[in-house]
Amino acid sequence: MPVDRTDVTRRRVLAFWLVLAVAWFATGAIRPLLEPDEGRYAEIPREMWLSGDWVTPHLNGVAYIEKPPLQYWATAAAYTLFGLHEWTARLWSLVLSLLALPLVYAFTSRLRDSRETGLAAAIALAASPYYVLVGQINTLDGAFTTLLVAAVFALVLGQREPDAARRRPLLLGAWVALALAVLSKGIVAPLLAGGTLAAYSVFTRDFSPWRRMHWLPGLAIFALIVVPWFWLVSARNPDFLFFFFVHEHFMRFLTTVHDRVEPWWYFGPIALVALLPWLWAIPGTIRALRVTDAAATGFRPTLFLGLWFVVVLVFFSLSGSKLATYILPCMPAAAALLGPQLLRKPRSIKTAAATTAILILLTAAGLYIAALRRDSDGASLMELATWAGLGVAVAIAAWYWSRRPAAAAADPVSWAPVAIGAVLAWQFLLSSAAALPPVRTTKALVAEVRHLVGPDTRVYSVGSYWQTVPVYLGRTVQLAAYRGELAFGLDHAAVGEIPTLEAFAAAWQRDTDAIAFLTPGAQAKLAAHGLPGRIVASGDRSIVMVRQ
């Protein structure tokens, strides 16, 4: 009986996606939540879940309105359905980051009329160390990237579609995705999308894309999705509009008020590392930008994607506030551009696998050396070595597979083990880094002192705010001698704060049942003045003292 090759191919592709999905979630339930972001984006939904206030996000009991609520809503919903766990805290970020991969596949397949090219593009993204690492951490960037890129991809497909009836749902879908991106991270979404469209029009002297945007129904849909929350939160928090739009957006971009100062070239090396397995394909990709692939409408999708990459990179390079995760929206578009180049040189999969294995090996060695220099205990060294060893083993296995003749064929499905190996290897390296002092989590520290915290025990955080403590402890803390990013909430809180170490010492003297997480510096200053209590635990970044 003859074999249906199309069916076989579809089955192989489906198997690839299923295995990749399993690999993507491999460590999400066992890695501790890291400071500060994972703690913050787990704690805000926890407080939303418990309080029932789904309008004003709160962090440690005070209003925290730096970011919109979409991820908080999704995570609080996960807590409601499945309970509070590390994997439910990460669920929204992991799911949305993963969805970018089939999104790149579907978009590139349709754009190039080739499933093979689409799969090559998805594999290029899955093998990016930068994309995997950022996508595995519970921040806003993974989900924001998928939503924003969905808007950009829908815009590109809509603009190249000559049939108005088929164009309309694509462009209206772009408006929907753009609105969800705004609810995920703010007005940077329309600034990037609009900036790229403007750059395209200036570069090509073609302003017709603006006339095809379905402005009236698009803006109506956008407003229907975005405006309700902004209106409600503004009604409950009168200073919201100034704080959110001016302080958190314009001042973040134009000034250094957020103290995240980096040189203008900061994102250049990050972009190179992100594309490291595919650096050889960059010259061919750049040459492809000059080739006119205009659709019947005159729109040039390849040029638009290239401009998207440049605009995102330049925009954040000009910002006064820089974090390594900001340029993640570059990556899906870069993968879509790389796909055709990978198919032209299928043997390069071996180079990509070797590059990944070498990078994994060097990173693992660096982590272990750093642990030795920091006098890590034997248990930490063993944990780090185990995870790092697993990462190295998987990366080497993927490289060995890439040397098989089948992997060199122009069949991207045969490259799947390289992509899956990269996803697993970088997760294992991320798990090993969690065992490296200074430990950027309080999970073990909280577990050590949990038995000392009763229902009436007062819990202090002195000199800093460890954002994973409330998550693992299951309760908020009393801040002392620290404001940080909670300044807005503290200014508008009904409860008083403890502004200084002296004020904390006075409160501590009155307590009979209390526990305090202190920075080493704060503890040393207080000890010099004879602060009562005993130290019950200590980590690399905090000391725990009880008053009982």
C-alpha positions, 0 to 999 in steps of 0.5 A, a space after each residue: 500500500 503506498 505511503 502518503 508522504 504528506 501525511 508522514 511529513 505532517 506527523 513528523 512536524 506534529 511530533 516535533 511540536 509535541 516534543 518541543 512543548 514538553 522540552 519547553 516546560 521541562 524545568 518550569 516546575 522545579 526551578 526556584 523563583 529568582 530575584 527580583 522579577 520572578 518574585 515580583 510577577 508571582 507576588 502581585 497576582 498572588 495578592 490579586 488572587 487573595 484580595 479579589 481586587 483585579 483593577 489595582 495591582 498590589 505588591 506587598 500590600 501597596 498599589 503597584 501600577 508601573 505595568 498593565 495587568 494582563 499578565 497579573 490577570 492570567 497568573 491569578 487565574 492560574 492560581 485560581 484553577 491550579 493553586 500557587 506553585 512555581 509552575 503556575 507563577 510561570 505558566 503565562 510567560 512560558 505558554 506565551 513564549 512557547 507560542 511564538 515558535 509556532 507563530 513564527 512557523 505559521 507566519 514564515 510558511 505563509 509568507 514564503 509559501 513553504 512549510 520547510 522555510 517556516 519550520 527552519 525559522 522556528 528552529 532558528 528561534 528555538 536554538 537562540 540562547 537569548 530567546 530560550 533563557 528570557 522565555 524561561 524566566 517569569 518576566 513580562 517580556 516573553 508574553 509581550 514579545 509574542 503579542 506584539 510580534 503577532 500584531 506585526 506579523 498580522 500587519 505584514 500579511 495583511 499589507 501584502 494581501 491584495 484581496 480587501 476581504 481577506 486583508 480586513 481580518 488580518 489587519 483587524 487581528 493586528 489591532 487586537 494583538 496590539 491592544 493585548 500587547 499594550 495591556 501586557 507592557 504599555 504604550 511601547 507596543 504602538 510606538 514600536 509598531 508605528 515607528 517601524 511603519 513610519 520608517 518603512 514609508 520614509 525608506 520606500 516613499 510608500 505611504 499606502 500602507 497607512 491607508 489600508 490600516 482600517 483605522 476606524 474599526 481598528 481604533 474602536 477595537 483597540 479602545 474597547 480592549 484597552 480603555 476599560 482598565 485604564 479608566 477604572 484604575 485611574 478612577 481608583 488611583 487619581 495619580 495613575 495617569 501621570 505616574 504611568 505615562 510620564 514617570 514609567 514611560 517618558 521618563 524611563 526613556 528620556 532620563 536615567 531616573 530608573 538607574 538602569 544606565 548602560 552605554 549606547 552599544 549595550 544591546 549590540 553584543 546581546 543581539 550577537 549572542 542571541 544570533 550566535 548559532 546563525 551568525 554565518 547567515 547574517 550577510 545573506 539575510 542582509 543581502 535579501 533585504 535589498 531584493 524586491 519581494 513586493 506583493 501585488 499591493 507594492 508592500 515589501 515584507 522582507 524589508 519591513 521585517 528588517 526595519 522592525 529589527 533595526 527600529 527595536 534595536 535603535 529605540 531601546 539603544 537610545 533609551 536612558 533605561 536598559 535591561 537585557 530583556 528589552 530587545 526580545 521582540 527582535 528575535 521572532 522577526 530575525 528568525 523569520 528572516 533567517 529561515 530561507 538562509 538556513 534552507 540554502 545551507 542545510 549542512 550549517 545545522 552541524 555548525 549551529 549545534 557545535 556552536 551551541 555545545 561549545 557555548 554551553 560547555 564554556 558557560 557551565 565551566 564559568 559557573 563552576 569556577 565562579 562557585 569555587 571562587 565564592 567558596 560554595 558548600 559541597 551541596 551547592 557545588 554538587 547541585 550546580 555540577 549536576 545541572 550543568 553536566 546535564 546541559 553539557 551532555 544534552 548539547 553534545 548529544 545534539 551536536 552528535 546527532 547533527 553529524 548524521 547524514 540525515 541531519 544535513 538534508 534540506 529537511 528541517 524536521 531532521 534538525 529538530 533534535 538540535 533545537 530541542 537539545 538547545 531548549 533543554 540545555 539552556 534550561 539546565 544551565 539556568 537551573 545550575 545558575 540558581 545554585 550559584 552564590 549569591 543565590 538569587 532566591 530566598 526559597 531555601 532561606 524561607 524554608 529554614 525559618 518557616 516554623 518560626 513564623 506564626 499567624 501573629 508573628 510580625 515579619 520585617 524586611 529591612 534595608 531591602 525588599 526580597 521579592 520572593 519572600 512573600 511568595 514563599 512565606 505566603 504573606 506580605 512583610 513590613 518594610 523598614 528603611 527601604 522604598 525602592 520601586 514601592 515608593 508610589 504605593 507607600 506614598 499613597 498607602 493608608 498604613 505608615 511605613 518605617 523609614 529608617 533603621 532607627 525607627 525599625 530598632 524602636 519597633 523591634 524593641 517593642 515586639 515580642 514575636 517578630 522575625 526580620 530579613 536584613 541586609 548584612 549592612 543593616 544587621 551590622 549597624 543594628 548589632 553595633 547598637 545592641 539590637 536584641 534577638 538571635 540570628 537563625 539563618 543567613 544567606 549570601 544576601 540576607 540575614 534572618 533574626 528572630 525576636 521571641 
